[in-house]
Amino acid sequence: MDVVLFDLDDTLTDAAHFGATVLVSAAERHGHSLTVEAIQAFPGVRFEPLIARLLPVDPSEAAAIYATYVDLYRDMMPGGLREQPGATALLRALAERGVRVGLVTNKLEALAREIVGLLGWDALIEVVVGFDTSPYRKPDPAVVRHALDALGGDAATAASVGDSVDDMAGAHSADVATIIGLLVTTPGDRLTEAGATHLCASLDEVRAILVPGA
C-alpha cells in the first residue's frame, strides 16, 4: 500500500475520556450539566451537534459551548492528551517504508494540526483534513477521496484506520482496500457491518497488518 489515512480521536490519540472531560467543563462554564458517560455514549459524533442533542440549548448557544470547548481543549491538551500506545512507532514504521500518511478527523483543521505538532508528528503526517477543510463530512466518501487526492493515493492500494462506524462507512464507500477498525469505542460487529476488513485491539496489531515485520 502507498497511502494510509487515520482518524485522530481514539485512533492515534487516547481522547475518549479527555475530550469528554473537556466538554463537561465547557458546558459548566455556560451553566449546563453534562456527564462523561452521556458524551461517551455517542462515539464518533462531532461535539457541536452532540451538545444540541444532549442539552436544552439553541444552535447559537451550542456553538458558543463548542467554542469554549475548543479553547479549553487547547489549554488542557499539553497536560492531558496522550497518544494511543504505539502510535508514534506505527507512524515511523510507515514513514520508513515510504508510505504517505494523512489524517481525516472531525476536529477543526487548525486544532488537529496543533495536536499533530504537540505529539511530534509534523514530519510523519503529510495531510490533515479537518471538519472545516472541505465541504465534505464523515461518513461521506468524498472526504476520504479528498484526502487520497491530496496525497496522490489510489483507494485500491490505500488503507484507512479508525474507531467509529462513520470511519468505516466513509472508507468503504470510497472503495478503500484495507479498512481497519480499532476496538476502542464501538463494538466490532458494528464496525464490520459498516465496512471494516480487519478488527484490531491495539495499534501494535494495526502495525502488524500495515507494516509486517516492522
MODASUL-V659286 format. One record per pair of residues at least 6 apart in sequence whose ideal C-beta (glycine too) atoms are under 8 Angstrom apart, sorted by the first residue. I is the first residue (numbers start at 1). GAP is how many residues later the second one is. Records with the same first field share a line. If there is no record, write none. Layout:
# MODASUL-V659286
I=GAP ; GAP
This chain:
# MODASUL-V659286
1=98 ; 156 ; 157 ; 158 ; 176 ; 177 ; 209
2=96 ; 97 ; 98 ; 151 ; 152 ; 155 ; 156
3=96 ; 97 ; 98 ; 99 ; 145 ; 148 ; 149 ; 150 ; 151 ; 154 ; 155 ; 156
4=90 ; 95 ; 96 ; 97 ; 98 ; 154 ; 155 ; 156 ; 157 ; 206
5=96 ; 97 ; 98 ; 99 ; 139 ; 142 ; 143 ; 153 ; 154 ; 155 ; 156 ; 166 ; 171
6=6 ; 95 ; 96 ; 97 ; 98 ; 119 ; 154 ; 155 ; 156
7=96 ; 97 ; 98 ; 154 ; 155 ; 156 ; 157 ; 160
8=7 ; 95 ; 97 ; 99 ; 104 ; 107
9=6 ; 7 ; 10 ; 96 ; 97 ; 98 ; 154
10=6 ; 33 ; 74 ; 153 ; 154 ; 172 ; 174 ; 175
11=73 ; 150 ; 151 ; 152 ; 156 ; 171 ; 173
12=71 ; 72 ; 75 ; 79 ; 91 ; 107 ; 109 ; 191
13=68 ; 69 ; 70 ; 71 ; 74 ; 102 ; 106
14=67 ; 68 ; 69 ; 70 ; 71
15=66
16=24 ; 27 ; 168 ; 169
17=19 ; 23
18=58 ; 59 ; 62 ; 63 ; 64
19=20 ; 28 ; 54
20=16 ; 19 ; 20
21=15 ; 59
22=47 ; 50 ; 51 ; 54 ; 58
23=11 ; 16 ; 24 ; 28 ; 46
24=10 ; 11 ; 12 ; 15
25=47
26=39 ; 40 ; 42 ; 43 ; 46
27=6 ; 7 ; 24 ; 28 ; 38
28=6
29=39 ; 43
30=31 ; 34 ; 35 ; 38
32=23 ; 25 ; 33
34=20 ; 21
38=16
39=8 ; 11 ; 15
40=145
42=8 ; 11
43=120 ; 121 ; 142 ; 143
44=62 ; 94 ; 119 ; 120 ; 121 ; 122 ; 123 ; 141 ; 142
46=60 ; 85 ; 91
47=19 ; 22
48=14 ; 15 ; 18
49=13
51=6 ; 11 ; 14 ; 15
52=6 ; 7 ; 10
55=7 ; 10
57=8
70=38 ; 41
73=38
74=37 ; 40
77=37 ; 38 ; 41
78=40
81=34 ; 37 ; 38
83=36
84=100 ; 119
85=117 ; 118 ; 119
86=116 ; 117 ; 118 ; 120 ; 121
87=32 ; 116
88=31 ; 32 ; 33 ; 36
89=114 ; 115 ; 118
90=113 ; 114 ; 116 ; 117 ; 120 ; 121
91=10 ; 30 ; 33 ; 34
92=32
93=114 ; 117 ; 118 ; 121
94=7 ; 30 ; 116 ; 117
95=6 ; 28 ; 29
96=118
97=114 ; 117
99=111 ; 112
100=26 ; 27 ; 51 ; 52 ; 53
101=23 ; 24 ; 25 ; 26 ; 50
102=23 ; 24 ; 25 ; 26 ; 27 ; 45 ; 46 ; 48 ; 49 ; 51
103=9 ; 13 ; 22 ; 24 ; 25 ; 26 ; 44
104=25 ; 34 ; 39 ; 40 ; 43 ; 56 ; 63 ; 66
105=7 ; 23 ; 24 ; 25 ; 26
106=24 ; 25 ; 31 ; 32
107=8 ; 23 ; 24
108=22 ; 23 ; 24
109=19 ; 20 ; 21 ; 22 ; 23 ; 24
110=20
111=19
112=16 ; 18
113=15 ; 17
116=6 ; 9 ; 12
126=25
127=20 ; 23 ; 24
129=14 ; 17 ; 18 ; 21
131=6
133=13
134=8 ; 9 ; 12
135=7
136=6 ; 7 ; 10
137=6
138=26 ; 28 ; 29 ; 31 ; 32
139=26 ; 27 ; 28 ; 30 ; 31 ; 34
140=30 ; 33
141=29 ; 30 ; 31 ; 32 ; 33 ; 34
142=32
143=27
144=11 ; 16 ; 26 ; 27 ; 29 ; 30 ; 32
145=10 ; 29
148=6 ; 7 ; 10 ; 26
155=19 ; 20 ; 21 ; 22
156=19 ; 21
157=20
158=18 ; 19 ; 20
159=17 ; 18 ; 19 ; 20 ; 21 ; 51
160=7 ; 10 ; 11 ; 16 ; 18 ; 19 ; 20
161=6 ; 19 ; 21 ; 45 ; 49
162=6 ; 9 ; 18 ; 19 ; 20
163=18 ; 19 ; 20 ; 21 ; 22 ; 23
164=21 ; 22
165=21 ; 25 ; 26 ; 29
166=28
167=14
168=11 ; 13 ; 23 ; 26 ; 27 ; 28
169=25 ; 26
171=8 ; 24
172=7 ; 22 ; 23
173=22
177=20
178=19 ; 20 ; 31 ; 32
179=16 ; 17 ; 18 ; 19
180=16 ; 17 ; 18 ; 19 ; 20 ; 26 ; 29 ; 30
181=7 ; 10 ; 11 ; 13 ; 15 ; 17 ; 18 ; 19
182=18 ; 19 ; 20 ; 21 ; 24
183=8 ; 16 ; 17 ; 18
188=8 ; 11
191=8
192=7
198=11
200=6 ; 9
207=7
